[in-house]
Amino acid sequence: MLAEIITIGDEILIGQIIDTNSAYISKELNKIGVKVYQITSIQDDRDHILQSFNDAKKHVDLVIVTGGLGPTKDDVTKQTFCDFFEDTLVEDMNVVENVKQLFKKYQLNKPLPANFQQAMVPSKATILANLHGTAPGMWMEKDNVVFVSLPGVPYEMKHLLQEEVLPRVVKRFNRPFIYHKTLLTYGLGESAIAERIANWENNLPESIKLAYLPSLGRVRLRLSSTGKNEKLLQESIDSQMDVLRGMLSDIAVGFEDETSIVGRIAHILTQKDQTLSLAESCTGGSIVEQITIEAGASSFFLGSIVPYKTELKTKILGVPSSLIKKHSVVSIEVAESMAINCCKLFDTDFSIATTGIAGPTKGDGKDEVGTVCIAIGTPHGVISEKFSFGNDRFRVIEKSTNKAFEMLLKEISKN
């Protein structure tokens, strides 16, 4: 079974917002055995929408449309649905009541006439109640192809997709099972991994596909298969994944959707009743941001400091000014001093310290842009490394963050 996702909105085409809706919808459809044939972003234009609808119904069984359902004149999706299905708009009193209740619930001003325009819907549509917004979803069919229209607001779209759309898709269509399992690895590049597992990969059953999904400092390895017997499908994938994880045990973190490298760090530190603190200079809070997103981070994470200016490394962290003068602020020696003193300042078992030159200029450092020193403070001392991460500021920060987590995981995993 195939689906197409169509996102409507000039704001997507001009880069004003990022289309996160399509990624979410694709992932959820895949879970129920629906393959996404194509994702299309189009402008709020009647002719463009009609052309996209006509093209989509030639190839897929399901079309999910997001956006263009607002109360203003530039939102034309509902009227275009009417044109496509040779229908007319009628007032739906359930939507009228929903608008009233939402304004009352959130103590908003009295609804304007434009707000009640949301109750004008195609007469042939099955209306999908939106409990979190005024724009309802719509389900319509033509030539055995289902068209679903959802609001573009992510929170509203997700609710309607989960509560209204997916259950109807499951009931309406016969679908195969699609099963993915993705292994997270850190610290080894795509080519090196491919070389290590080449014999195993060459002997994979034809029904199982391996995908390499590299990003900065990490590689995800996804096994996928499709079939009618869900139990056999999962058993086959799980069996091969056990072999793969065993071959990559030194760099494997866990499985996507089950854990992340931060999740793995959190689990180990919590189990050992150990604590962590941070001293981030060139990463500027990127590491702490990822840690505090993790639920339960307070059980192991005590605090962080961002001594961005050189003087603060001395005043707050106690890094000797003579050390900075002798070795430069971006040096192994300074990173190690930051890590050791960070453990003392926060009274933690472990710490991460970063100092470097993210760019575009060198600042107080003497090294080239992209030079980063990372140190891990441990109960038994400190370990450190010096890296060259290129000259793109954002990539330097991301690579530094990923490498810091990789180094920390290696240290806390030791007995």
Secondary structure, DSSP 8 states (H G I E B T S, - for coil): -EEEEEEE-HHHHTTSS--HHHHHHHHHHHHTT-EEEEEEEE-S-HHHHHHHHHHHTTT-SEEEEES--SSSTT--HHHHHHHHHT--EEE-HHHHHHHHHHHHHTT-----HHHHGGGEEETT-EEE--TTSSS-EEEEEETTEEEEEE-SSHHHHHHHIIIIIHHHHHHH----EEEEEEEEEESS-HHHHHHHTHHHHHTS-TT-EEEEEEETTEEEEEEEEEES-HHHHHHHHHHHHHHHHHHTTTTEEEETTT--HHHHHHHHHHHTT--EEEEESTTTTHHHHHHHHSTTGGGTEEEEE---SHHHHHHTT---HHHHHHH-SSSHHHHHHHHHHHHHHHT-SEEEEEEE--SSS-TT-SS-TTEEEEEEEETTEEEEEEEE--S-HHHHHHHHHHHHHHHHHHHHT--
